[in-house]
């Protein structure tokens, strides 16, 4: 019997990863990948026609800055997942979850009747041999299903290995070690004229400093490098279609994405990636030189903030939570551009929202204090009454063209009321399951009465969100 066990162990070791047969993780990486980054630019199409992907181009995208040891994504985050496979063995060489602007657009009222094309990119270490690239997306039950695949040969004449001349000037905000062993955050400026670049540097430092006052970023600061990139615009500001203000800026960032007056992103993924390729990066934050309240964040794609509003610091951190750790919005009374309201909900894949179909299997149950009821009671009706009054007032202000300062004042008043209300409930400051989250008043639950993903209050991330953030930090910075 002992001999059989020894034979079984020997066979198992034979088929395990090279790291178990004497090769270090770095040696294994270097055997499979070169030092650069490969980028596949895709066209992502849908609407009345079936969802489809097609290759735009395959190019070099600067040095590889990601981990050389943690290549397979085990976080189960993102609406999509892409994998780089060894065609000979079907082994997964690399994978990352992500979300896309297409995925958000698909939930709008426009999508069923209008065909549109969006840009997105897949980035991974430059393979030494041909690989198969597979994209999966979640189905209605949130299981990943393959939706597209292609074979990429780095020796193909269709693959361009030439480096791109940097489009802007890189500057260091702080550095704690080599890019491959840290989370590399890149801050880009949009709508800053040449003479306003000192303002961009000051804005970048101010907002980055704020991010690292929040846990767990504060405790894990040594796991980060942060760089900035100067991209001067011809004139100050960015495009605001609803205000009839139009600009031609390096990244084509604009307000009014999907018709939402304060949703700010760029549709131009190619411009974003070309600019970012000047330096190692894992995540990008775009600072928008504007005083109109706004921002946006999509997991593993981009996040933005308008820097000159009274709530810029809050928006920066909140939107970075979406981009960095796939945190869901926990609010549900604000106007949004997406259509929700599924009758039968699967368990959300986002780490900070639950359908609570079985309280005994709540995904953050270990953080719930003993004796806390699930679902957890809170003064929901009072909160909704005052919140909807604010939303009604905001809609009137939008219709009348109120100045940015008026919105800031409205949000200050809202913050005072909400902060007092949410801090004085029986389960304030505790983890539970509080109904109302992810744009849904009923059927979805958040972990705490208050969190930076729920309101503009000065409460930071709740314990559930903090844990989710740490898992992503570990994916990039943990050996």
C-alpha positions in Angstrom: 0.0 0.0 0.0 2.8 2.4 0.9 4.5 1.6 -2.5 1.3 2.4 -4.3 1.0 5.8 -2.6 4.7 6.6 -3.5 3.9 5.7 -7.1 0.8 7.9 -7.1 2.7 10.8 -5.6 5.5 10.5 -8.3 2.9 10.5 -11.1 1.2 13.5 -9.6 4.5 15.4 -9.3 5.3 14.6 -12.9 2.2 16.4 -14.2 2.3 19.4 -11.8 3.6 22.8 -12.6 7.3 23.1 -13.4 7.8 25.0 -10.1 7.2 21.7 -8.3 9.8 19.9 -10.4 12.7 22.2 -9.5 12.1 25.4 -11.5 11.4 28.6 -9.6 8.3 30.6 -10.5 10.6 33.2 -12.2 12.3 30.5 -14.2 8.9 29.2 -15.3 7.8 32.7 -16.3 11.0 33.3 -18.4 10.6 30.0 -20.1 7.1 30.9 -21.4 7.2 34.7 -21.7 9.5 37.5 -22.8 9.9 40.7 -20.9 7.4 42.8 -22.8 3.6 43.1 -22.8 1.4 41.9 -25.7 -1.8 43.9 -26.3 -4.8 42.7 -28.3 -7.0 45.5 -29.3 -10.6 44.3 -29.9 -13.8 45.5 -31.4 -16.7 44.4 -29.2 -20.0 44.6 -31.0 -23.6 44.0 -30.1 -27.2 45.3 -29.9 -30.0 43.8 -32.0 -27.2 41.5 -33.5 -25.5 38.8 -31.4 -22.5 39.9 -29.3 -19.2 39.5 -31.3 -15.5 40.1 -30.9 -13.0 40.9 -33.7 -9.3 41.7 -33.6 -8.3 45.2 -34.5 -4.6 44.7 -34.0 -1.9 43.0 -31.9 0.9 45.3 -30.7 3.7 45.6 -28.1 2.5 47.6 -25.1 5.6 48.4 -23.1 7.4 46.4 -20.4 5.5 43.7 -18.5 4.8 45.2 -15.0 2.6 42.5 -13.6 3.5 39.7 -11.2 5.8 37.0 -12.6 4.6 34.5 -10.1 0.8 35.1 -9.7 -0.2 34.7 -13.3 -3.6 33.0 -12.9 -6.4 35.1 -11.5 -8.2 33.3 -8.6 -10.4 36.3 -7.4 -13.4 35.4 -9.5 -14.0 39.1 -10.3 -15.3 40.7 -13.5 -18.1 40.3 -15.9 -15.6 38.8 -18.3 -12.5 36.6 -18.0 -9.8 36.1 -20.5 -7.3 33.2 -20.5 -4.0 32.6 -22.3 -3.6 28.9 -22.9 -0.8 26.6 -24.1 -2.3 25.0 -27.2 -0.2 21.8 -26.7 -1.4 21.1 -23.2 -4.5 23.4 -22.7 -2.7 24.6 -19.5 -3.7 28.1 -18.4 -0.6 30.3 -18.6 -2.2 33.6 -17.7 -5.7 34.9 -16.8 -7.4 38.0 -15.7 -11.0 39.0 -15.0 -12.3 42.3 -16.2 -15.4 44.3 -17.0 -16.1 46.5 -20.1 -17.9 49.5 -21.3 -19.7 47.3 -23.7 -21.1 45.3 -20.7 -22.5 48.4 -19.1 -23.9 49.7 -22.4 -25.7 46.3 -22.9 -27.9 47.1 -19.9 -29.1 50.5 -21.3 -32.4 51.2 -23.0 -30.6 51.9 -26.2 -28.9 48.5 -26.6 -31.8 46.4 -27.8 -32.5 48.6 -30.8 -29.1 50.1 -31.7 -26.0 48.3 -32.9 -22.7 49.7 -31.5 -19.0 48.9 -31.5 -16.8 49.5 -28.5 -13.0 49.2 -28.0 -11.3 47.1 -25.4 -7.9 45.5 -24.9 -6.4 42.3 -23.5 -2.9 42.7 -22.0 -0.6 39.8 -21.0 3.1 38.9 -20.9 4.6 38.5 -24.4 4.5 34.8 -25.2 7.5 33.0 -26.7 5.4 30.6 -28.7 1.9 30.6 -30.1 -0.9 30.7 -27.6 -4.7 30.4 -27.6 -6.6 33.4 -26.2 -10.1 32.7 -24.9 -12.7 35.2 -23.6 -15.5 34.1 -21.3 -18.4 36.0 -20.0 -20.9 35.3 -17.3 -24.3 33.9 -18.3 -27.6 34.7 -16.5 -26.6 32.4 -13.6 -23.1 34.1 -13.4 -21.2 31.1 -14.7 -18.4 31.8 -17.1 -19.0 30.6 -20.7 -16.7 30.9 -23.6 -17.7 33.5 -26.2 -14.6 34.0 -28.3 -11.2 32.5 -29.0 -8.2 33.1 -31.3 -4.7 31.8 -31.7 -1.9 34.3 -31.5 1.6 33.6 -32.8 4.1 36.2 -31.8 6.1 35.4 -34.9 3.2 36.2 -37.2 3.5 39.3 -39.5 0.2 40.4 -38.1 1.8 41.0 -34.7 3.7 44.3 -34.3 6.5 44.1 -31.8 7.8 47.6 -32.4 7.7 49.9 -29.3 5.6 53.0 -29.4 7.3 56.4 -28.9 6.0 57.7 -25.5 3.2 60.2 -26.0 3.8 62.0 -22.7 6.2 62.7 -19.9 6.2 60.3 -17.0 6.9 61.5 -13.4 7.1 59.5 -10.2 4.7 60.2 -7.4 6.2 57.5 -5.1 8.0 54.2 -5.7 8.5 51.3 -3.3 10.1 48.7 -5.5 10.3 46.9 -8.9 7.1 47.1 -11.0 6.8 43.3 -11.2 6.6 43.1 -7.4 4.2 46.0 -6.7 0.8 47.3 -7.7 1.6 49.9 -10.3 -1.0 52.8 -10.5 -0.8 55.3 -13.3 -2.4 58.8 -13.0 -3.1 60.5 -16.3 -4.2 64.1 -16.8 -7.0 65.0 -19.2 -8.0 68.6 -20.1 -4.9 70.2 -18.7 -3.2 72.7 -21.0 0.6 72.9 -21.1 0.6 75.8 -18.6 -1.7 73.8 -16.3 0.6 70.9 -15.9 1.8 72.1 -12.5 -1.8 72.0 -11.4 -2.1 68.4 -12.7 0.9 67.4 -10.6 -0.6 69.1 -7.5 -4.0 67.5 -8.2 -2.4 64.1 -8.6 -0.5 64.3 -5.3 -3.5 65.6 -3.5 -5.8 62.8 -4.6 -3.3 60.0 -4.3 -2.5 61.2 -0.7 -6.2 60.9 0.1 -6.5 57.4 -1.4 -3.7 56.2 1.0 -5.4 57.6 4.1 -8.1 54.9 3.5 -7.7 51.4 4.7 -6.5 49.0 3.4 -4.5 51.3 1.1 -3.0 53.0 4.1 -1.6 49.8 5.6 -0.5 48.4 2.2 1.1 51.6 0.7 4.4 49.8 0.5 2.9 47.4 -2.0 2.3 50.3 -4.5 4.2 52.4 -7.0 2.4 55.5 -8.3 3.4 57.4 -11.5 1.9 60.3 -13.3 1.8 61.0 -17.1 1.7 64.5 -18.5 -0.6 64.7 -21.6 -1.1 68.4 -22.3 -4.3 69.4 -24.1 -4.7 72.3 -26.5 -7.1 74.0 -24.1 -8.5 73.6 -20.6 -11.4 71.2 -19.9 -13.1 68.2 -21.6 -16.2 67.5 -23.6 -19.5 68.0 -21.9 -22.2 67.3 -24.6 -25.2 68.2 -22.5 -23.6 71.6 -21.8 -22.7 72.0 -25.5 -19.0 72.2 -24.6 -16.7 70.3 -26.9 -13.0 69.7 -26.8 -10.4 67.5 -28.7 -8.3 66.0 -25.9 -5.6 63.3 -25.9 -7.8 60.6 -24.4 -11.2 61.8 -25.6 -12.6 61.7 -22.1 -16.2 63.1 -21.9 -19.2 63.6 -19.6 -22.7 62.2 -20.3 -21.7 58.6 -21.0 -24.9 56.7 -21.8 -26.7 60.0 -21.3 -25.9 60.3 -17.6 -24.9 63.9 -16.9 -22.1 63.0 -14.3 -20.8 59.8 -15.8 -17.3 60.4 -17.2 -15.2 57.9 -19.2 -13.4 57.6 -22.5 -14.7 55.4 -25.2 -11.3 55.6 -26.9 -9.5 52.6 -25.4 -6.7 52.7 -28.1 -5.8 56.3 -27.1 -5.8 55.4 -23.4 -3.6 52.3 -23.9 -1.2 54.0 -26.3 -0.6 56.8 -23.7 -0.3 54.4 -20.8 2.2 52.2 -22.6 4.9 54.8 -21.8 5.4 53.3 -18.3 4.6 50.1 -16.3 1.1 50.1 -15.0 -1.6 47.7 -13.7 -4.4 50.3 -13.1 -5.2 53.7 -14.4 -6.9 56.8 -13.0 -7.7 59.8 -15.2 -7.9 63.2 -13.6 -10.3 65.4 -15.5 -9.6 69.1 -15.3 -13.2 70.3 -14.8 -15.4 71.7 -12.0 -18.6 69.8 -13.1 -19.2 66.9 -10.6 -18.4 63.6 -12.3 -16.4 60.4 -12.5 -16.6 56.8 -13.5 -15.0 53.4 -12.9 -15.0 50.0 -14.6 -13.2 47.0 -13.2 -9.7 46.5 -14.6 -10.4 49.1 -17.4 -10.4 52.7 -16.2 -11.5 55.2 -13.5 -12.0 58.9 -13.7 -12.7 61.9 -11.5 -13.3 65.6 -12.1 -10.8 67.3 -9.9 -12.3 70.7 -9.1 -15.5 69.8 -7.3 -16.0 69.8 -3.6 -16.3 66.1 -3.7 -13.4 65.2 -5.9 -11.6 63.3 -3.1 -14.7 61.1 -2.4 -15.3 60.4 -6.1 -11.6 59.5 -6.7 -11.6 56.9 -4.0 -15.2 55.6 -4.7 -14.5 55.2 -8.5 -11.1 53.6 -7.8 -13.0 51.0 -5.7 -14.9 50.0 -8.8 -11.8 49.9 -11.1 -9.4 48.3 -8.6 -11.5 45.7 -6.8 -14.8 45.4 -8.8 -16.8 46.8 -5.9 -20.4 47.4 -6.7 -22.3 50.6 -6.1 -24.2 50.1 -2.9 -26.5 53.0 -3.4 -30.0 52.5 -4.9 -31.9 55.8 -4.9 -29.8 57.8 -7.4 -30.7 58.0 -11.1 -28.6 55.6 -13.1 -28.2 54.9 -16.8 -28.6 51.1 -16.6 -31.8 49.0 -16.5 -32.1 46.5 -13.6 -34.8 44.7 -11.8 -34.3 41.0 -12.6 -37.1 38.9 -11.1 -35.0 35.9 -10.2 -31.5 37.0 -9.2 -28.4 34.8 -9.1 -25.9 35.7 -6.4 -24.0 38.8 -7.6 -20.3 38.2 -8.4 -19.3 41.5 -6.9 -17.8 41.0 -3.5 -19.9 43.6 -1.6 -23.4 42.8 -2.7 -25.6 39.7 -2.1 -29.0 38.4 -3.0 -29.0 36.7 0.5 -30.8 33.6 -0.9 -29.4 31.6 2.1 -28.3 33.7 5.1 -26.3 30.7 6.4 -24.1 30.9 3.3 -23.6 34.7 3.2 -20.2 35.3 1.5 -19.1 37.6 4.3 -20.7 35.6 7.1 -17.4 35.3 9.0 -17.3 39.2 9.4 -20.9 39.3 10.9 -20.9 39.7 14.7 -22.7 36.8 16.6 -26.4 37.5 17.1 -26.8 39.9 14.2 -30.0 39.3 12.4 -29.9 38.5 8.6 -31.3 40.4 6.9 -30.3 43.2 9.2 -32.9 45.9 10.1 -32.2 49.6 9.5 -34.2 52.8 9.1 -34.7 52.3 5.4 -37.9 54.2 5.0 -36.5 57.4 6.5 -33.4 57.2 4.5 -35.3 56.7 1.2 -37.6 59.7 1.9 -34.8 62.2 2.3 -32.7 60.7 -0.4 -35.4 60.9 -3.0 -36.1 64.5 -2.1 -32.4 65.2 -2.9 -32.7 63.4 -6.2 -35.8 65.3 -7.2 -34.0 68.6 -6.4 -31.0 67.5 -8.4 -33.1 66.7 -11.4 -34.6 70.2 -11.3 -31.1 71.7 -11.1 -29.9 69.7 -14.1 -32.9 70.9 -16.1 -32.3 74.5 -15.2 -28.6 74.4 -15.9 -27.5 75.1 -12.4 -23.7 75.9 -11.9 -21.4 73.2 -10.4 -21.2 75.1 -7.1 -25.0 74.6 -6.6 -24.6 70.8 -6.9 -21.7 70.8 -4.4 -23.9 72.7 -1.9 -26.8 70.2 -2.4 -24.5 67.3 -1.8 -23.0 68.9 1.3 -26.5 69.2 2.8 -27.3 65.6 1.9 -24.0 64.4 3.5 -24.8 66.1 6.8 -28.3 64.5 7.0 -27.2 61.0 5.8 -24.1 60.9 8.0 -26.1 61.6 11.2 -28.9 59.2 10.2 -26.7 56.2 9.2 -24.4 56.5 12.3 -27.2 56.3 14.9 -28.9 53.0 14.0 -28.9 49.9 16.1 -26.4 48.1 13.8 -24.4 51.1 12.7 -20.7 50.2 12.4 -21.4 46.5 12.2 -21.3 44.1 9.3 -24.7 42.5 8.4 -26.9 42.4 5.3 -28.8 45.6 4.8 -31.5 45.7 2.1 -30.9 48.2 -0.7 -27.9 48.0 -3.0 -26.7 48.1 -6.6 -29.6 50.3 -7.8 -32.2 47.9 -6.2 -34.4 48.9 -3.3 -35.4 45.3 -2.7 -33.8 41.9 -3.1 -30.1 43.0 -2.9 -28.2 43.7 0.3 -25.0 45.5 1.2 -22.6 44.7 4.1 -23.0 47.9 6.3 -25.4 50.7 6.9 -22.7 53.1 5.5 -19.6 52.8 3.3 -17.9 54.9 0.7 -19.5 52.7 -1.9 -22.9 53.8 -0.5 -22.7 57.5 0.4 -20.4 60.5 0.4 -20.0 60.2 4.2 -16.5 60.2 5.7 -16.7 56.5 6.7 -14.2 54.9 4.3 -14.5 51.3 3.1 -16.5 48.8 5.2 -14.7 45.6 6.3 -16.1 43.6 3.4 -14.8 46.1 0.8 -11.5 46.3 2.6 -11.0 42.6 2.4 -11.9 42.6 -1.3 -9.3 45.3 -2.0 -6.6 43.3 -0.2 -7.3 40.3 -2.3 -6.5 42.3 -5.4 -3.4 43.8 -3.9 -2.2 40.3 -3.1 -2.7 39.2 -6.7 -0.2 41.8 -7.9 2.1 42.3 -5.0 2.2 39.1 -3.0 5.0 36.6 -3.9 
